[in-house]
Amino acid sequence: MTPRSPATDTARNVLGPDFAGAVHIPGDPGYDEARTVFNSMIDRRPAVVAQCAGEADVARALRFAREEELEVAVRGGGHSVAGMALSEGGLVVDLRRMSTVDVDREARSARVGGGATMSDLDRATQPYALATTGGRVSTTGVGGFTLGGGSGWLERAFGLACDNLLAAEVVTADGSTVHASAQENPELFWALHGGGGNFGVVTSLTLRLHDLPAMSMALLLFRPENGPEAVRTYRNVMESAPDAAGGACIYITGPPEEWVPEAMVGRLVCAVLVTCAGTEAELREVAAPLLALEREAEVIDAIPYADLQCMLDDPPGMRNYWSAEYLDGFPDEAAAAFCAAAATMPVPSGSQHVLFPMGGAVARGPADYPLPWRSSPWAVHPFGVWESEAGDEEAKQWVRRVRGDFVPWASGAVYLNFIGREGQERVVAGFGEHAYERLSRVKARYDPDNVFHLNHNVKPAVAEV
């Protein structure tokens, strides 16, 4: 049990009269649900969960936290693998009630509430045959995903999610609301392109949308012994593929699906996913070398983008531990190391060992954003997912071992949304040293007391005397 502090006892009275959302404190019927995040390893008990209904609620909650000296966490989708959406004994600014998505078809843009998930966004834009780069899991929060950079299936065609950020509304630590765009507060706007939640609570984002009249995918399953050939072939395909093509090589536990041979269910499988922002015919042309390989099962079809986004959703209640390395190249030696690392992946489990192709519009995006990893052509993402506490050490060791295996090809840069707490050096590597210094100056202006520190933290610059 979390001890009831004076702040806990007064939270409902102080926030309640004009608070349009809901306030949950320990002992409330809805408290445990309000503090549950997707990574079941995280079990923190905030003093107050303020489920905000609008900007005024956010500002009121932040002022209350400052007055009561409560540590602040900000929750959108709750998908931070390190559990940064929760504060032990502090106050959670919960944005989940702020999930509205308004699509402007003519302007090809969407105004997205700070608590919206990828599913909220994708389902809202799909009727207009419009889309923007989203996360690969439908329950991911749009806000944290975009502010951290935003890597997804459409990135080679449309750029990273943050490349499509047109404007944002930000409530700062003192409760003020700031509009950030290329014209207003441009330095803050720059910082929101990869700088994460360091500068305030982003209550809404306006995102550029792109025409997406067709989407297709091919998911091919190979026996592990045929994995090396499949991985090398996928690499060769993607090195000359059009920007519309994407996907991944993924070692997984064979799922109990009708189309999966019984002999592969519950066992290690090499899956190759080819995505295409185009028709099935265009997909088949790109994937022809892969389709020429011997394989055990396949699904090839046109698919609505919003449905593709749900395809790899994690089941609820699982334990998670992830990391990543971004690579300067992926030669045959790296491909062999990738396949060898899969052999030690805990199976059966929900874990995934993933190789992502980068390039395309990602590599062509603005070079000055705090995203040094965007120039890497490949990324390896060991994604540990398992059920019980008994598997913790095995899964963590596997993830760390995979990271170590790829140091010879690693650029040193890393997409911070893909990792947990790995130390301040990794945080700086995620932004780049020069960009980190610039972010630090922005931080000093908008959050000089580092109220928003439950993130991949940028420390405020110290004023020169």
C-alpha positions as CSV (number, residue, x, y, z in Angstrom):
1,M,0.0,0.0,0.0
2,T,1.1,3.5,-0.8
3,P,1.0,5.6,2.4
4,R,-1.6,8.3,2.2
5,S,0.2,11.6,2.2
6,P,-1.4,15.0,2.8
7,A,-1.2,15.6,-0.9
8,T,-3.1,12.4,-1.5
9,D,-5.8,13.3,0.9
10,T,-6.3,16.8,-0.5
11,A,-5.9,16.0,-4.2
12,R,-9.6,15.4,-4.9
13,N,-10.6,18.5,-3.0
14,V,-8.0,20.7,-4.6
15,L,-8.4,19.4,-8.1
16,G,-12.0,18.3,-7.9
17,P,-14.3,21.4,-8.0
18,D,-13.1,22.6,-11.4
19,F,-11.4,19.5,-12.7
20,A,-13.3,18.2,-15.7
21,G,-11.6,14.8,-15.7
22,A,-11.2,12.2,-12.9
23,V,-8.9,12.0,-10.0
24,H,-7.8,8.6,-8.6
25,I,-6.0,8.1,-5.3
26,P,-5.0,4.9,-3.5
27,G,-8.1,3.0,-2.3
28,D,-10.3,4.2,-5.2
29,P,-12.0,1.5,-7.2
30,G,-10.4,2.7,-10.4
31,Y,-6.9,3.3,-9.0
32,D,-5.3,0.0,-9.9
33,E,-6.5,0.3,-13.5
34,A,-5.3,3.9,-13.7
35,R,-1.8,2.9,-12.7
36,T,-1.4,-0.1,-14.9
37,V,0.9,0.2,-17.9
38,F,1.6,-2.2,-20.8
39,N,4.9,-3.5,-19.3
40,S,3.8,-5.7,-16.4
41,M,7.3,-5.5,-14.8
42,I,6.3,-1.9,-13.8
43,D,4.4,-1.8,-10.5
44,R,4.5,1.8,-9.2
45,R,1.9,3.4,-6.9
46,P,1.4,7.1,-7.6
47,A,-0.1,9.3,-4.9
48,V,-2.4,10.8,-7.5
49,V,-3.5,9.9,-11.0
50,A,-5.1,13.0,-12.6
51,Q,-7.0,11.9,-15.7
52,C,-7.2,15.2,-17.5
53,A,-10.0,16.1,-19.9
54,G,-8.3,19.2,-21.4
55,E,-5.5,21.7,-21.2
56,A,-7.0,23.5,-18.1
57,D,-6.9,20.2,-16.2
58,V,-3.3,19.6,-17.2
59,A,-2.3,23.1,-16.0
60,R,-4.2,22.6,-12.7
61,A,-2.6,19.2,-12.1
62,L,0.9,20.6,-12.8
63,R,0.4,23.5,-10.4
64,F,-0.9,21.2,-7.7
65,A,2.1,18.9,-8.2
66,R,4.5,21.8,-7.8
67,E,2.7,23.2,-4.7
68,E,2.8,19.7,-3.1
69,E,6.3,18.9,-4.3
70,L,5.1,15.8,-6.1
71,E,7.2,14.1,-8.8
72,V,5.5,14.4,-12.2
73,A,5.0,11.7,-14.7
74,V,3.1,12.1,-18.0
75,R,1.1,9.3,-19.5
76,G,-0.1,9.0,-23.0
77,G,-0.2,5.4,-24.3
78,G,1.9,4.1,-21.3
79,H,4.2,2.3,-23.7
80,S,7.6,3.4,-22.2
81,V,9.3,0.1,-21.6
82,A,11.0,1.6,-18.5
83,G,7.6,2.7,-17.1
84,M,8.3,6.4,-17.4
85,A,4.6,7.0,-17.4
86,L,4.4,6.4,-13.7
87,S,5.9,8.0,-10.6
88,E,6.2,6.2,-7.3
89,G,4.4,8.4,-4.8
90,G,4.0,11.3,-7.2
91,L,1.4,12.7,-9.6
92,V,0.6,11.2,-13.0
93,V,-0.8,13.6,-15.7
94,D,-2.9,11.0,-17.5
95,L,-3.9,12.2,-21.0
96,R,-6.0,9.2,-22.1
97,R,-9.2,11.1,-22.0
98,M,-7.7,13.6,-24.5
99,S,-7.8,11.2,-27.4
100,T,-9.8,13.0,-30.1
101,V,-8.5,13.0,-33.7
102,D,-9.8,15.7,-36.1
103,V,-9.0,15.1,-39.7
104,D,-8.8,18.0,-42.2
105,R,-9.1,16.3,-45.5
106,E,-8.4,19.4,-47.5
107,A,-5.3,20.4,-45.6
108,R,-4.2,16.8,-45.4
109,S,-3.6,17.1,-41.7
110,A,-4.9,15.7,-38.4
111,R,-5.1,17.4,-35.0
112,V,-4.4,14.6,-32.5
113,G,-5.1,14.7,-28.7
114,G,-2.1,14.1,-26.5
115,G,-3.7,10.8,-25.2
116,A,-4.6,9.3,-28.5
117,T,-3.2,5.9,-29.6
118,M,-2.0,4.9,-33.0
119,S,-5.3,3.0,-33.5
120,D,-7.2,6.3,-32.8
121,L,-5.2,8.1,-35.4
122,D,-5.2,5.3,-38.0
123,R,-8.9,4.5,-37.8
124,A,-9.7,8.3,-38.1
125,T,-7.6,8.8,-41.2
126,Q,-8.3,5.5,-43.0
127,P,-11.8,6.5,-44.4
128,Y,-10.0,9.4,-46.3
129,A,-7.3,7.1,-47.7
130,L,-4.8,9.2,-45.8
131,A,-2.1,8.2,-43.3
132,T,1.1,9.3,-41.7
133,T,3.9,7.3,-40.2
134,G,2.8,5.5,-37.0
135,G,4.2,3.0,-34.6
136,R,4.1,-0.7,-35.3
137,V,1.8,-1.4,-32.4
138,S,-1.8,0.0,-32.3
139,T,-1.8,0.7,-28.6
140,T,1.3,3.0,-28.7
141,G,0.6,6.6,-27.8
142,V,0.9,9.0,-30.7
143,G,2.4,11.8,-28.5
144,G,5.4,9.9,-27.0
145,F,6.0,8.1,-30.2
146,T,6.1,11.3,-32.3
147,L,8.1,13.4,-29.8
148,G,10.8,10.6,-29.7
149,G,11.1,10.6,-33.4
150,G,8.6,8.0,-34.6
151,S,9.8,5.0,-36.5
152,G,7.2,2.9,-38.3
153,W,6.2,0.9,-41.4
154,L,5.7,4.0,-43.6
155,E,8.9,5.8,-42.6
156,R,10.8,5.1,-45.8
157,A,7.9,6.5,-47.8
158,F,6.7,9.4,-45.6
159,G,9.6,10.1,-43.2
160,L,9.6,9.7,-39.4
161,A,6.5,10.7,-37.5
162,C,8.2,13.9,-36.2
163,D,9.1,14.9,-39.8
164,N,5.4,15.2,-40.2
165,L,4.8,17.3,-37.1
166,L,3.3,20.7,-38.1
167,A,2.4,22.2,-34.7
168,A,2.0,21.3,-31.0
169,E,0.3,22.7,-27.9
170,V,2.5,22.4,-24.9
171,V,1.6,23.0,-21.2
172,T,4.8,23.9,-19.5
173,A,5.9,23.2,-15.9
174,D,4.4,26.5,-14.6
175,G,1.0,25.8,-16.2
176,S,1.4,28.1,-19.2
177,T,0.2,27.0,-22.6
178,V,2.6,27.5,-25.5
179,H,2.0,27.0,-29.2
180,A,5.0,25.6,-31.1
181,S,5.3,25.6,-34.9
182,A,7.8,26.7,-37.5
183,Q,6.5,30.3,-37.0
184,E,5.9,30.4,-33.3
185,N,8.5,29.4,-30.7
186,P,10.6,27.7,-33.4
187,E,13.3,26.6,-31.1
188,L,10.9,24.6,-29.0
189,F,9.3,23.3,-32.2
190,W,12.8,22.0,-33.2
191,A,13.2,20.4,-29.8
192,L,10.0,18.5,-30.2
193,H,11.4,16.7,-33.2
194,G,13.0,13.9,-31.3
195,G,13.6,15.6,-27.9
196,G,10.9,13.6,-26.2
197,G,8.7,14.8,-23.3
198,N,11.4,17.0,-21.8
199,F,9.8,20.4,-22.3
200,G,6.2,20.1,-21.1
201,V,3.0,18.2,-21.6
202,V,2.0,18.1,-25.2
203,T,-1.8,18.2,-25.2
204,S,-2.2,18.1,-29.0
205,L,-0.2,17.6,-32.1
206,T,-1.0,18.6,-35.7
207,L,0.4,16.0,-38.1
208,R,0.8,16.1,-41.9
209,L,-1.1,13.3,-43.7
210,H,-0.2,11.6,-47.0
211,D,-2.3,9.9,-49.7
212,L,-2.4,6.2,-49.1
213,P,-4.8,4.7,-51.6
214,A,-3.4,1.1,-51.2
215,M,-1.4,-0.9,-48.7
216,S,-0.2,-4.5,-49.1
217,M,2.0,-6.9,-47.2
218,A,3.7,-10.3,-47.5
219,L,4.5,-12.3,-44.4
220,L,6.7,-15.3,-45.2
221,L,7.7,-18.0,-42.7
222,F,11.0,-19.9,-43.0
223,R,12.5,-22.7,-40.9
224,P,15.5,-21.4,-38.8
225,E,18.0,-23.3,-40.9
226,N,16.8,-21.4,-43.9
227,G,16.8,-18.1,-42.1
228,P,20.3,-16.9,-43.1
229,E,19.4,-17.1,-46.8
230,A,16.1,-15.3,-46.2
231,V,17.8,-12.6,-44.2
232,R,20.5,-12.0,-46.8
233,T,17.9,-12.0,-49.6
234,Y,15.8,-9.4,-47.7
235,R,18.8,-7.2,-47.2
236,N,19.6,-7.4,-50.9
237,V,16.0,-6.6,-51.8
238,M,15.8,-3.6,-49.5
239,E,19.1,-2.1,-50.6
240,S,17.5,-1.4,-54.0
241,A,13.8,-1.2,-53.1
242,P,11.7,1.8,-53.8
243,D,10.8,4.0,-50.8
244,A,7.3,2.6,-50.8
245,A,8.7,-0.8,-49.6
246,G,9.6,-1.5,-45.9
247,G,9.1,-4.3,-43.4
248,A,11.4,-6.3,-41.3
249,C,13.1,-9.7,-40.7
250,I,11.7,-11.0,-37.4
251,Y,12.6,-14.2,-35.5
252,I,9.5,-15.1,-33.5
253,T,7.8,-18.0,-31.8
254,G,5.5,-19.6,-34.3
255,P,2.0,-18.3,-33.5
256,P,-1.1,-20.7,-33.3
257,E,-2.7,-19.3,-36.4
258,E,-4.6,-21.4,-39.0
259,W,-2.1,-20.6,-41.8
260,V,1.0,-21.6,-39.7
261,P,2.0,-25.3,-40.0
262,E,1.5,-27.2,-36.8
263,A,5.1,-28.1,-36.7
264,M,6.1,-24.5,-36.5
265,V,3.7,-23.4,-33.7
266,G,5.6,-22.7,-30.5
267,R,9.0,-23.0,-32.1
268,L,11.6,-20.6,-33.4
269,V,10.6,-19.2,-36.8
270,C,12.2,-16.8,-39.2
271,A,9.6,-14.4,-40.5
272,V,10.2,-11.9,-43.3
273,L,7.6,-9.1,-43.6
274,V,7.6,-7.0,-46.7
275,T,5.3,-3.9,-46.6
276,C,4.3,-1.8,-49.5
277,A,2.6,1.6,-49.7
278,G,1.0,0.4,-52.9
279,T,-0.9,-2.5,-54.5
280,E,-0.3,-6.2,-54.2
281,A,1.1,-6.3,-57.7
282,E,3.7,-3.7,-56.7
283,L,4.5,-5.6,-53.6
284,R,5.1,-8.9,-55.5
285,E,7.4,-7.1,-57.9
286,V,9.6,-5.8,-55.1
287,A,9.5,-9.1,-53.2
288,A,10.1,-11.4,-56.2
289,P,13.6,-12.6,-55.0
290,L,12.1,-13.6,-51.6
291,L,9.1,-15.2,-53.2
292,A,11.5,-17.4,-55.2
293,L,12.8,-18.9,-51.9
294,E,11.5,-22.1,-50.4
295,R,9.3,-21.3,-47.4
296,E,6.9,-23.0,-45.1
297,A,3.9,-20.6,-45.1
298,E,2.9,-17.2,-46.3
299,V,0.2,-14.5,-46.2
300,I,0.3,-12.1,-49.2
301,D,-2.6,-9.6,-49.5
302,A,-3.8,-6.1,-49.7
303,I,-4.5,-4.9,-46.2
304,P,-5.9,-1.7,-44.7
305,Y,-3.0,0.2,-43.0
306,A,-4.9,0.4,-39.7
307,D,-5.1,-3.4,-39.7
308,L,-1.4,-3.8,-40.5
309,Q,-0.7,-1.7,-37.5
310,C,-2.5,-4.2,-35.2
311,M,-0.7,-7.3,-36.7
312,L,2.1,-7.4,-34.2
313,D,0.3,-6.0,-31.1
314,D,1.7,-7.4,-27.8
315,P,-0.8,-9.3,-25.7
316,P,-1.6,-7.5,-22.4
317,G,0.0,-8.3,-19.1
318,M,3.4,-9.4,-20.5
319,R,6.9,-8.5,-19.1
320,N,9.1,-6.4,-21.5
321,Y,12.7,-5.5,-21.9
322,W,14.2,-4.1,-25.1
323,S,17.2,-2.5,-26.6
324,A,18.6,-1.6,-30.1
325,E,21.6,-0.9,-32.1
326,Y,21.7,1.2,-35.3
327,L,24.2,0.0,-37.8
328,D,26.5,1.6,-40.4
329,G,26.1,-1.5,-42.6
330,F,24.8,-5.0,-42.7
331,P,27.4,-7.3,-44.4
332,D,27.2,-11.0,-44.5
333,E,29.0,-11.2,-41.2
334,A,26.4,-9.1,-39.5
335,A,23.6,-11.2,-41.1
336,A,25.3,-14.3,-39.7
337,A,25.5,-12.7,-36.2
338,F,21.8,-11.7,-36.4
339,C,20.7,-15.3,-37.2
340,A,23.0,-16.8,-34.6
341,A,21.6,-14.5,-31.9
342,A,18.1,-15.8,-32.7
343,A,19.1,-19.3,-31.7
344,T,19.5,-18.1,-28.1
345,M,16.2,-16.2,-28.0
346,P,13.9,-17.5,-25.2
347,V,11.3,-19.7,-26.9
348,P,8.4,-20.1,-26.5
349,S,7.7,-16.5,-25.5
350,G,6.5,-13.3,-27.1
351,S,10.0,-12.1,-27.8
352,Q,11.0,-10.9,-31.2
353,H,14.5,-10.4,-32.7
354,V,14.0,-7.7,-35.4
355,L,16.0,-6.3,-38.3
356,F,14.6,-3.0,-39.7
357,P,15.6,-1.4,-42.9
358,M,16.0,2.4,-42.7
359,G,16.9,4.7,-45.6
360,G,14.4,6.3,-48.0
361,A,12.7,9.4,-46.7
362,V,14.2,8.8,-43.2
363,A,17.7,9.3,-44.4
364,R,16.6,12.4,-46.5
365,G,14.9,14.1,-43.6
366,P,16.2,17.3,-41.8
367,A,19.8,16.6,-40.7
368,D,19.7,19.1,-37.8
369,Y,17.0,17.3,-35.8
370,P,18.2,15.5,-32.6
371,L,18.0,12.2,-34.4
372,P,21.5,11.0,-35.3
373,W,20.3,7.5,-35.9
374,R,18.3,8.5,-39.0
375,S,21.3,8.1,-41.3
376,S,21.8,4.5,-40.3
377,P,20.7,2.1,-43.0
378,W,19.8,-0.8,-40.6
379,A,18.6,-1.3,-37.1
380,V,18.7,-4.4,-34.9
381,H,16.0,-4.5,-32.2
382,P,16.0,-7.3,-29.6
383,F,12.6,-7.2,-28.1
384,G,12.2,-9.3,-25.0
385,V,8.6,-10.2,-24.1
386,W,7.7,-13.0,-21.7
387,E,5.1,-14.0,-19.1
388,S,6.5,-14.6,-15.6
389,E,9.0,-13.2,-13.2
390,A,10.9,-16.4,-13.5
391,G,12.0,-15.5,-17.0
392,D,13.3,-12.1,-16.2
393,E,17.0,-12.8,-16.0
394,E,17.1,-15.0,-19.1
395,A,15.3,-12.4,-21.3
396,K,17.4,-9.5,-20.0
397,Q,20.6,-11.3,-20.6
398,W,19.6,-12.3,-24.1
399,V,18.7,-8.6,-25.0
400,R,22.0,-7.4,-23.6
401,R,24.0,-10.1,-25.4
402,V,22.4,-9.2,-28.7
403,R,23.4,-5.6,-28.2
404,G,27.0,-6.6,-27.6
405,D,27.0,-8.8,-30.7
406,F,26.4,-5.8,-32.9
407,V,28.9,-3.4,-31.5
408,P,31.3,-4.1,-34.4
409,W,28.8,-2.6,-36.9
410,A,27.0,-0.1,-34.6
411,S,27.1,3.7,-35.3
412,G,26.6,4.5,-31.6
413,A,23.4,6.4,-32.2
414,V,20.1,4.9,-31.0
415,Y,16.4,5.6,-31.2
416,L,15.5,6.2,-27.6
417,N,11.9,5.0,-28.0
418,F,13.3,1.5,-28.5
419,I,15.3,1.3,-25.2
420,G,14.7,1.5,-21.5
421,R,17.1,3.1,-18.9
422,E,20.6,2.5,-20.2
423,G,22.4,5.4,-18.7
424,Q,23.0,9.1,-19.6
425,E,25.7,8.3,-22.2
426,R,23.1,6.4,-24.2
427,V,20.7,9.3,-23.8
428,V,23.3,11.7,-25.3
429,A,24.0,9.2,-28.0
430,G,20.3,9.2,-28.9
431,F,20.3,12.9,-29.5
432,G,23.9,13.5,-30.6
433,E,26.3,15.6,-28.5
434,H,25.8,18.9,-30.3
435,A,22.0,18.5,-30.4
436,Y,22.0,17.5,-26.7
437,E,23.6,20.8,-25.9
438,R,21.0,22.7,-27.9
439,L,18.2,20.7,-26.3
440,S,19.7,21.6,-22.9
441,R,19.3,25.3,-23.7
442,V,15.7,24.8,-24.7
443,K,15.1,22.8,-21.5
444,A,16.5,25.6,-19.4
445,R,14.0,28.0,-21.0
446,Y,10.9,25.9,-20.7
447,D,11.7,23.6,-17.7
448,P,14.6,25.0,-15.7
449,D,13.8,23.0,-12.6
450,N,13.7,19.7,-14.6
451,V,10.1,18.9,-13.5
452,F,9.8,16.7,-16.6
453,H,12.6,14.3,-15.8
454,L,10.9,10.9,-16.0
455,N,12.0,10.4,-19.6
456,H,15.2,10.1,-21.5
457,N,16.3,13.2,-19.7
458,V,17.9,16.3,-21.0
459,K,19.3,18.3,-18.1
460,P,18.7,22.1,-18.2
461,A,21.8,24.1,-19.2
462,V,23.4,26.0,-16.4
463,A,23.4,29.8,-17.0
464,E,26.9,31.2,-17.5
465,V,27.8,33.8,-14.9
